[in-house]
Amino acid sequence: MKILLDIETLNKFDIKKMYAIYDSWPEIAKNAFNSNLFSVDFKNVNHIVFAGMGGSGALGDIFAAILSKTNIHVTLVKGYILPKTVDSNTLVVIISVSGNTVETLTVLDSANKLNCKIITFSDGGKAQEYCVKEKIEYRKISQHLSPRASFTEFLYSMLRALGPILPIDKSDIIESIEQLENLCKIISSKNLSESNPSLKLAEWIKGIPIIYYPWGLQAAAIRFKNSLQENAKIHVMVEDVLEASHNGIVSWEKPSSVQPILLQGDEDYIKTKDRWNIMKEYFKENNIDYKEVFSIKGNILSKLINLIYLLDYCSIYCAVLSETDPTPIRSIDFVKNKL
């Protein structure tokens, strides 16, 4: 079997060994969910706001997907401003891995002044200081190297803490961890061959990826975009497959270095499946090379976390194959230092 990457090269360019943390994602997830983190049960909640930026904001995307088929209104805030609809029956979930994200700290202060129900998750920082001072529910979760690498630590800790208000069975959470364990054997650094789908996809990416996704898998698509941008330092686009049929597909009438990746769900709506087939037919007729990535069968958490694991690993391999260290984020640091 052809070896696409060797461990020496992986260690040479992934200087802080981000890949080693990803190798441990299933174990991290299991330990986080089985921790003694105290759960909360807020009453009379009819609106949940998830506030966070970057890797922290991606966690909100996951919870929005889990809650999408319930009667609870969900809002994602990736910025400074809370929606006008919040009140005392709104639960505002503050997520800042560092605890120092200025946008999210602003939302925390606003929610407190509006007398909302609040719970905050961070690895210390100003968020912890504020919550202690204002007697706000707070849970400290340890960071692994970076916010994006800490995804499973935070996700499964939050699943534990928010358990009483989430419409997800414990068995579904356990299933998702078991699926992570199965996937790890295929995509981790222990398999750097062509049978590794994350590595195979990374080797294919040479230009600007555009990620097409269906309703329900938006969280995985956005996370993939963010991870490729932060780890591989490349431009990436995302488009809903249905919306793209009304505008974005016209862009393919001219040659470009853009590469389409079709992110498909096991249970996509029948009309969405038709649209996938039409788009693939269009690409074939116009000699446009594309790749397909499919979700596994299972509950929505299993589908999303497995896609994120596979695609996040792809972003690390993509970085290393282009001789780029995935960890440094100098441009983000530049912006933060100016705030």
N, C-alpha and C positions, 0 to 999 in steps of 0.2 A: 504494500500500500504506500502511495506517494506521501512523503512528509513535506508539508507546506511551510513549516516553521520549526526551528529548534529552540530548546529551552535556553541556550546560551544567548541567542539573539533576543529572546523575550526578556531575559534579565538585563541585557545590555541597554535596551531602550525603555523598558518599564522600570525605571530606576528604583522607585519606591515600592515596587511589586504590588501594584493594584490588583493584578491577576490573582495573587495569592489570597486576597480578601474574597474575590469572586469565587475562587475554588471552595471557600468556606461558607458561601451564602446559605446552603441548606441547613448547615449546623447552626449558623447565626440565627436563622429564622426559627428553628426549633427551640433554641435556648431562650430567645426573646419571648416567644409565645408561652413558654413554660415558666417564665420568671415569676417573681412574687410582686410584680407591679400591680398596684392597687387599682381596681376598676371603679368606674363612676356610673351612676344611673340618674341622669337628669330627667326630671318629670316635665310633662306638658311642653315638649319640644315639637314645634311644627315647621321649623326652618333651621337648617344647619349651614353655616358658612365655614368653608375651609380656606384659610389664609396662609399663603406661603409662596416663596419665589424659587425658581430653579429646581434643584433636586427636592427641596421641601415641597414646592408646588406640585411636583409630580405625584407626591403621596395623596394630595387632595384630589387629583384626577382619578386615582384608583378608587377612593372612597365614594366619589361622585358616581362612578360606574356601578359600584356595589349597591348604592341607594337609588339607582335610576328607575327601578321598577316598584318603588314604594310610594306612599302618599306624602312622604317628607320632601318639602321643597329644599333643594340643594343649590347653593351658590358658591362659585369659586372666585376668590379674590387674589389676583396676582398684581398687586399694586398697593396704593396707599388708602383707597377710599372704600368704606363699607357701603352696601346698597341702602337706599332709603327705607327698605321694607323691614329692617331689623328692629326687634323690640325685646321685651323681657322674656318672650317665649322662643327667642332665637338662641341657638347654641353656636358660639363662635369657637372654632378649633384653630388654635394658633400653632403653626409648625415652622420652626426655624432651627435647623440642625446646629448652627453656630450659636444661636441665641442672640445674634447681633445684627440681623437683617433689618435695615432701617424701614423698609416698606411695611414689613410685618409687625415691627414694634409700634408703628403708627396705628395700624389696625387694632392692635391689642389695647392701646390707650383709648382709642375711640370706642371700642366695644365696652370697655370698663365704664366709661362716662355715660354710655347709653343703658347701663344696667342689664346688659345681656348676660346669659349664662356663658361661662368661658372655661376652657381647659387649654393649657399650653404644653407643648412638647418641645424640648430643646436639650442640648448638651451644655447647660449652664448659660453663661453670658448675661447680657442685660435683660433678657426675657425672664430668666430665673429671678434676678434681683427685683424686677418690677412685680412679679407674681407674689413673691414673699412679702414685699412691702404692702401690697394691696390685698393680701389674703385671697389670692385667686388659685384655683386648682392647677397644680403644676406637676409634671412628670419629667424627671431627668432621664435621658437616654444617651448612652455613650456613642460617640462618633467613631467611625472607622476610616481613617485617612482623609476622607472628603465627604461632603453631603451625598454625592451620587453613589459612592461606594457603600454608604451607610443605609441604603434603601431598605434592605430586609430587616435590619435591626430596628429601624423606626416603624416600618409597616407592621411587623408582627407584634411589636410592643404596643402600638396603637390599637391593633385588633384586640389585644387583651384588655387594654384600659377602657376601650369604648364598647366592649362586648355587649353589655346590657342594652345598648340603644341601636345596635346594628342588626339588620335582618340577615344574618349569616350564621349557619350552624357550625358548631365546633368541628364536626366531621368534615365540612368543606375546607376549613382551615388546615386540618391535618392532611387532607387529600392534596392540597396545594403544596405542602412541604414535601410530601412523598414524591410528587411530580418533579419538584426541584431536585430532589436526590437522584431521580432517574435521569434527568436531563444533564446533571453535573457530570455524569460518567461519559457523556458524549461530547460535551463542549468545553470541558475544563482543560487546563494546561497539561493534563496527563494524556491528552489525545490531540496531538498537533498534526494530524494527518488529514487527508482529503475526505475522511468520513465525518469530520467535525463540521456541522453546518454553519456555525458561527464563523469559523475560520475560512470556510469556502466562500461565504458571502463577502467577507472582508477582502479576500483576494480579488474578487470580481469588481469591487468598487474602485474605480479609477477616476471618475469625474465627479459630478454633483448629483447625489442621490435625490430623487423625489419619491416620497413615501405616500402611496395611496392607501387609504384605510376606509373601512365601513363604520357606520354608527355602532357604537359598543366597544370598538377597539381604538378609539381616539387616544386614550391614555397611553397605550403602548406605542402608538405612532409618534406622539409628541415626545415621549421619553426617549425614543430612538433618535429623533432629531437632536434633542438636547445632548445626548451622550456622544453622538458623532461630532457635534460641534465642540464640546468640551474636551473630549479625549483625542479625537483625530484631527481637530482644528481645521475642519472643512465646512464649506457651505452646504446646507441641506434644506430641502423644502418638504412640506407636508400638504396633502390635499384630500378632502373627502371624495371618494370615488364617484358619488352621485353628483355632487356639485361640479367636479372636474369635467363631467360629461357636458356641462352647459357653458364651460369657458376654457378651463385649463388645457383640454385636449387639443385645442387649436394650436397651442404652442409647438406641437409636434410636427406641424407642417413645414418647419424649417429645421435643418440639421443643428444639433447642439451636443454638448458634452454631458448633458443631463441623462441620468440612468434611472429608469422606473423600477421601484420595488413594490410589489402588490401584497399588502398585508391582509390576509383573508381569514375570516372566522369560520369555525366548524359549523356554526348554526346561523350563518348570514341569512337575512330575509330573502325569500325566493326571487324577488325583483332585483335585489342587490347581486345575487348570483348571476342573473341574466346580464347585468351590467358588467360584471367581471369578464364574462365570456365575450361580450362585445368588444371590450377594451383589449383583451388578448388577441382577438381576431384583427383588430385595427393595427396593433403593434406588429403582428406577424406579416400582414399585408404590406406594411411600410418598412420592413426589415429593421425594426427597433428591438434591440436585445433587452430583455427584462428578466427579473427574478421574482419568484413567488415564495412567500413565507406564510405558513398555515398555523393557526392556533390548534392546540390539542383539544380533545373532547373533555368535558368536565364543567365544573361551575365557573362563574365569571372570574373569581379570584384566581383559580388555577390557570385559566386561559391567559389572563393578563400578566401574572407574575412569571409564568413560563416564557411568554413572548419577550418580556422585559429582560429576563435572564439571558436568553439566547441573543437578543439584539444588543444588549449592553456589552456582552462579551465580544460580539462582532466589532463594536466600536474600539475596544482595547486592541484587538488584533489588527484592525485597520490602522490604528496609530503606529503600532510596532512595525508593520509591513512597510509603512512610509517613513520609518526611522524617526518617529516622533514619540517623545515621552508623554504619556496620557495624563499625568498628574498635574503639572503646572497649568495655571489659568491666569497668565500675566495680564491679559486684556481685562478680565473681570476685576482683578486686583487694582488695575489702573482706574477703573470706574469707581470702585469702592473708596479708594484713597482720595477721590475728588469730592465725595459726598460729605 
